[in-house]
Amino acid sequence: MIQPTFVFLHALGSSKREWELVCRHLGSAPCMALDLPGFGDRVDEGYADVTAMADDLADTIRRNGLTACILVGHSMGGKIATIVAARAAAGEIGLAGVLGVALVAASPPSPEPMDEERRAQMIGWVAGGSIGQDDAETFVEANTASPLPPELHDRAVADVRRSSREAWLGWLERGSLEDWSGQVGQISIPALIVAGSEDGDLNEDAQRRLNAPHYRHADIRVVDGAAHMIPYEQPEALTRALENYAASLAPSILPSGFVHVLSSDRVSRRTRAAMLERTRPVSDAGLPWSDAERATVQDLIAHILPEDVSAPDLAQRVEVAITQGSGDGWRFADLPPDPEAWRQGLLTLDALTGRFAALDHGTQADWLDRIAAGNDEATANAGPFSPEQMALWFQDVRAEVVRQWAALPSTMAAIGYDGFAVGGDGPRKQGYRRTGANDVEAWQTVREKIA
Amino acid sequence: MSRAPYATTEMVDAVVIGTGAGGAPLTARLAEAGLSVVALEAGRSFKPNEHVADELAADIYWMEERLSGGNDPTAFGSNNSGMGVGGSTLHWGAFCPRPDPRDLQLKTMTGQGADWPVPHAELIAYVKEVEAFTGVSGPARYPWDDSRRYAYPPVPRNASAEAMARGCEALGITVADAPAALVSRDREQPHWGQRQACVNCGTCHQGCRNAAKTSMDTSYLPMAAAHGAEIRSQARVMSFEFDQHGRIDGVVYHQGGQEHRQRCRAVFLCAGGVESPRLLLNLGLANSSGQVGRNFMAHVATQVWGRFDDEMRMNRGYPSSLISEDMMRPADADCVGGYLMQSLGVLPVNLATGLARGAGMWGTRLQSILRNYNRMAGIGINGDCLPHPDNRLTLSDETDAFGHRKARIDFSYHANERAIDQHSRRVMTAIWEAAGAQDIFAVDRSAHTIGTCRMGDNGDEAVVDADGRSFDIANLWICDNSVFPSALAANPALTIMALSLRTADRFLASGR
């Protein structure tokens, strides 16, 4: 079982040290906490703007060859995580392993809501150079619901104090004010959004208004007893939320060797984005089928692809394709349009069989054989569809199920298909050098070794 | 003379509807001759690099719904219908055998089907011109035509081709590297730029990303533009306007949410075997013969698949890299016409839907075959198809987003198609057995949209004359696979491009 790596990004005036407790609680899960330029051990690097910080994160993901990772961004770091997630979802090279984003009291891609007096005050703290002890303590106390234990308090204050003046000003005067919302758009990568119950400007309400709309799926959790410095204030609660979130992403994890190839320059941006889109969870919300209809479709899938019933969200993908897709360019003239055909097909199936989902597998299988034959007089007049129509509809069902299944990256990985990795966006496409039987190219076998 | 962009109020010499194999070469020819030409394309324009090597994400197909009826409904969408500047040449397989002379004289030689009112030698002269302009790769010596030469050496065989060669050799069937409309060496394409040598990526049907494959957007359309033609994309033709003599003097189209009218002296309808007749039927035009929509034909495209012990990875390499023309007139088949055989390499979704539909599979067997994707290989045919009164395109009562009624196409195999299908199954199964395949099975499939605006000498039986001109409307010309009097076993695109040049020449010679 592959465990995704948590990649942690700290807040303004902080450092990777803010994640020590969370990482300890996470136990064996791989953690990578970063210092952003101008903070922590990288104070000497001074100010890096939002673009540079995002590039820094993207380069770190690439350099470390991360093939399954969750970006965790606290406050300022959240804006960076969201921007990189948007780049990953759009198919940027080397970022195919970004599975999820956890935003912790995160700054949004749009200008961060911040009281202007407070901004001015914080800018004033560095008027004389570095931040003084009193000001740093004011900052930590303003961002916590109750006093931190002395050791943590001292660590947080020390990190504020050692922040680079340029980086501190850069975020307050520019980075936090930059509006990236248009570029970020809506991201297909699912997000966990964590807010502190006692937070101010970046509280739950702000998260719902400013961060959640940028994610197609966002699960919002409020941590009690925390204001803005949640990793210091409530590390155990935050860890539990991260663990649950990581578990929910497990179905979208692909073998690392496969992601290595998918991330590589052998794959075009458009192809990578299209494939990654199919790794994202599909929500039932807003889809039209009833639970009973879904149960029947799930049973049909179990007959069509008996070994892959658990392919990620396959039934939901079929439902989306049928009810919201643009179709495949044709349909049988003897059937109504696809959404209606599936309604009537499912209705007829239940009318024929009593209730299909209530039957045992063997009885269901017998019925499907009869339906596929299409000429079973005993099945006539049971429901809206004739036996001939049922045979055509069942053909459509089979085709749509296998079409969605074969297009899943997890299926491609399972069958060893790498035909998507035949040309990136460079001036020359790689294609295949070898085309004969048993003559496998080195990069194709690398994939298998890594996997 | 005026130059593009043309004003819609300007009377241009010709409007061409559709920029695929039928529309593009004649657009170039007419523009080269100094005519003012506007080509209207329903789809968008692409750069080759934009194509997506993914079966579901590729966006170069005509995906608007068509209704498919009959006993052997044929699939549309990605199976045979393109959309975009370049039309179906964006996604075609580039397999480009030449039309067989016997196929053009089917009626004379067998009493069945229809003859072409175009001499084979004349057609082949145009075929050679197309081959020279676009660049074709093929064998140094073509076993069924000793005089034939190809500009580029063949692309490497894929694993299916190697197996097919092995099986055919054991059975005494002749094979050759297939003529492929792609360049196996870098080529400077006039008016466009560098087309890079094929890199064996195997995604021809998703769009060629380095322009190795012949596609109208990287060949004839740039030539047309260089000679002053204007190509308008995302322009959907709605209707025609006429002068008092019954000649079309304007084409009405939708573009960017607005209705436009392009004034013109002549119209070339090149929208393909489905959209050309659909437009005419929707408008009630050019159909005094009652033949618009009739004589729909699709190639018998049966496939035989099997599993090998070897790792085939059939997606690698140009899919149709081997051909046999030995079955063009099979002695023991009880059919007129015949079929071409080719090696296959298909991508997973295509294989999966083929199994689910054409082989009627589901369950453990289907799943086990798909899981063995890398050990699967296939061969397929392109078999002639006779016209039949039942096989036709009509209009459904349902309308599309533009208010035009959708096409309904009824298609059923009859005795001749069934005979070809059965014979080819026997032959291909024997080849696959000889090649060492296991678990061999066949997939029913038909391909290509042919007929529906038949060309002929008699206005009571045909929609256009031997030049491609409508019998009813003097300045309406049709050029695409809809005018084919018979299906021919050869894949249609090369013949369509040849006919396109010929249509332009006949138009220019006609004094208009």
Boltz contact constraints between the chains, C-beta under 6 A:
constraints:
  - contact:
      token1: [A, 270]
      token2: [B, 52]
      max_distance: 6.0
  - contact:
      token1: [A, 271]
      token2: [B, 52]
      max_distance: 6.0
  - contact:
      token1: [A, 271]
      token2: [B, 53]
      max_distance: 6.0
  - contact:
      token1: [A, 271]
      token2: [B, 54]
      max_distance: 6.0
  - contact:
      token1: [A, 274]
      token2: [B, 52]
      max_distance: 6.0
  - contact:
      token1: [A, 274]
      token2: [B, 54]
      max_distance: 6.0
  - contact:
      token1: [A, 274]
      token2: [B, 57]
      max_distance: 6.0
  - contact:
      token1: [A, 303]
      token2: [B, 363]
      max_distance: 6.0
  - contact:
      token1: [A, 304]
      token2: [B, 362]
      max_distance: 6.0
  - contact:
      token1: [A, 305]
      token2: [B, 367]
      max_distance: 6.0
  - contact:
      token1: [A, 306]
      token2: [B, 364]
      max_distance: 6.0
  - contact:
      token1: [A, 307]
      token2: [B, 367]
      max_distance: 6.0
  - contact:
      token1: [A, 326]
      token2: [B, 63]
      max_distance: 6.0
  - contact:
      token1: [A, 327]
      token2: [B, 65]
      max_distance: 6.0
  - contact:
      token1: [A, 328]
      token2: [B, 77]
      max_distance: 6.0
  - contact:
      token1: [A, 329]
      token2: [B, 63]
      max_distance: 6.0
  - contact:
      token1: [A, 329]
      token2: [B, 76]
      max_distance: 6.0
  - contact:
      token1: [A, 329]
      token2: [B, 77]
      max_distance: 6.0
  - contact:
      token1: [A, 330]
      token2: [B, 66]
      max_distance: 6.0
  - contact:
      token1: [A, 330]
      token2: [B, 68]
      max_distance: 6.0
  - contact:
      token1: [A, 330]
      token2: [B, 75]
      max_distance: 6.0
  - contact:
      token1: [A, 330]
      token2: [B, 76]
      max_distance: 6.0
  - contact:
      token1: [A, 330]
      token2: [B, 77]
      max_distance: 6.0
  - contact:
      token1: [A, 332]
      token2: [B, 68]
      max_distance: 6.0
  - contact:
      token1: [A, 332]
      token2: [B, 73]
      max_distance: 6.0
  - contact:
      token1: [A, 333]
      token2: [B, 67]
      max_distance: 6.0
  - contact:
      token1: [A, 333]
      token2: [B, 68]
      max_distance: 6.0
  - contact:
      token1: [A, 333]
      token2: [B, 69]
      max_distance: 6.0
  - contact:
      token1: [A, 333]
      token2: [B, 408]
      max_distance: 6.0
  - contact:
      token1: [A, 395]
      token2: [B, 357]
      max_distance: 6.0
  - contact:
      token1: [A, 398]
      token2: [B, 356]
      max_distance: 6.0
  - contact:
      token1: [A, 398]
      token2: [B, 362]
      max_distance: 6.0
  - contact:
      token1: [A, 399]
      token2: [B, 353]
      max_distance: 6.0
  - contact:
      token1: [A, 399]
      token2: [B, 356]
      max_distance: 6.0
  - contact:
      token1: [A, 399]
      token2: [B, 357]
      max_distance: 6.0
  - contact:
      token1: [A, 402]
      token2: [B, 352]
      max_distance: 6.0
  - contact:
      token1: [A, 402]
      token2: [B, 356]
      max_distance: 6.0
  - contact:
      token1: [A, 403]
      token2: [B, 349]
      max_distance: 6.0
  - contact:
      token1: [A, 403]
      token2: [B, 353]
      max_distance: 6.0
  - contact:
      token1: [A, 406]
      token2: [B, 348]
      max_distance: 6.0
  - contact:
      token1: [A, 406]
      token2: [B, 349]
      max_distance: 6.0
  - contact:
      token1: [A, 406]
      token2: [B, 352]
      max_distance: 6.0
  - contact:
      token1: [A, 407]
      token2: [B, 56]
      max_distance: 6.0
  - contact:
      token1: [A, 407]
      token2: [B, 349]
      max_distance: 6.0
  - contact:
      token1: [A, 415]
      token2: [B, 371]
      max_distance: 6.0
  - contact:
      token1: [A, 415]
      token2: [B, 373]
      max_distance: 6.0
  - contact:
      token1: [A, 416]
      token2: [B, 374]
      max_distance: 6.0
  - contact:
      token1: [A, 417]
      token2: [B, 348]
      max_distance: 6.0
  - contact:
      token1: [A, 419]
      token2: [B, 202]
      max_distance: 6.0
  - contact:
      token1: [A, 419]
      token2: [B, 315]
      max_distance: 6.0
  - contact:
      token1: [A, 419]
      token2: [B, 347]
      max_distance: 6.0
  - contact:
      token1: [A, 420]
      token2: [B, 53]
      max_distance: 6.0
  - contact:
      token1: [A, 420]
      token2: [B, 54]
      max_distance: 6.0
  - contact:
      token1: [A, 422]
      token2: [B, 53]
      max_distance: 6.0
  - contact:
      token1: [A, 422]
      token2: [B, 201]
      max_distance: 6.0
  - contact:
      token1: [A, 423]
      token2: [B, 201]
      max_distance: 6.0
  - contact:
      token1: [A, 423]
      token2: [B, 209]
      max_distance: 6.0
  - contact:
      token1: [A, 429]
      token2: [B, 199]
      max_distance: 6.0
  - contact:
      token1: [A, 429]
      token2: [B, 209]
      max_distance: 6.0
  - contact:
      token1: [A, 429]
      token2: [B, 210]
      max_distance: 6.0
  - contact:
      token1: [A, 431]
      token2: [B, 199]
      max_distance: 6.0
  - contact:
      token1: [A, 431]
      token2: [B, 200]
      max_distance: 6.0
  - contact:
      token1: [A, 431]
      token2: [B, 201]
      max_distance: 6.0
  - contact:
      token1: [A, 432]
      token2: [B, 200]
      max_distance: 6.0
  - contact:
      token1: [A, 432]
      token2: [B, 316]
      max_distance: 6.0
  - contact:
      token1: [A, 435]
      token2: [B, 156]
      max_distance: 6.0
  - contact:
      token1: [A, 435]
      token2: [B, 158]
      max_distance: 6.0
  - contact:
      token1: [A, 435]
      token2: [B, 200]
      max_distance: 6.0
  - contact:
      token1: [A, 435]
      token2: [B, 316]
      max_distance: 6.0
  - contact:
      token1: [A, 435]
      token2: [B, 317]
      max_distance: 6.0
  - contact:
      token1: [A, 436]
      token2: [B, 159]
      max_distance: 6.0
  - contact:
      token1: [A, 436]
      token2: [B, 162]
      max_distance: 6.0
  - contact:
      token1: [A, 437]
      token2: [B, 159]
      max_distance: 6.0
  - contact:
      token1: [A, 437]
      token2: [B, 310]
      max_distance: 6.0
  - contact:
      token1: [A, 437]
      token2: [B, 312]
      max_distance: 6.0
  - contact:
      token1: [A, 438]
      token2: [B, 310]
      max_distance: 6.0
  - contact:
      token1: [A, 438]
      token2: [B, 311]
      max_distance: 6.0
